[in-house]
Amino acid sequence: MSPKHPRHGDASYLVFLVEDTIFHIPVRRLRQSQYFRDMMDDMHTGDESEGKSHDHPIVQGGISVFEMASFLDVLDTLFVFGDAEFGFKQWAGALHLATMWNFDDLRSSIVTQMDYMTADADPFDIVDASLKCRVEHWLHPAYEALCRREDSFTNDEVEWLGIKRAAALWRIRESFEFEK
């Protein structure tokens, strides 16, 4: 029998269920994360069959199929960096899971890529990604863009921001008006 390649010879994977969609993720990719290394090494996957088949997937709550697919696209596709068709929201979905699951090197690469995209992205998307993924250097410029835009906040935007944050931004917007 031929020996397995140390990095590319293992075809094992774990099965995850996100919302109502099954994902197969190679174990070698999951081992890039301290979170998953700890889970696999300490058998934190519940019973022995969990994650081994479609009948016993590892259920992931609190994330969307879009986030998982975006994360796997980034994890699996090295040439995606710089791909104009991969938008800010896809990067943000991947960043959310890379942050949540401690894929530190991947997270750093994603943040670097997204740094180039923030000038053209929707400020609300930037605020969302910044807060969810703890990327503090995006927050102030996004808030400033919201304060300087011509349109007032819609009811949905105020609800999304929360009344305290929306009121604070409104006060800043008002101060900009007095400067004119």
PyMOL commands that set and color helices and strands:
alter all, ss='L'
color gray80, all
select helices_A, chain A and resi 27-30+34-41+65-76+78-80+88-100+104-115+123-133+136-148+155-161+163-179
alter helices_A, ss='H'
color red, helices_A
select strands_A, chain A and resi 13-18+21-26+58-60
alter strands_A, ss='S'
color yellow, strands_A
deselect
rebuild
show_as cartoon
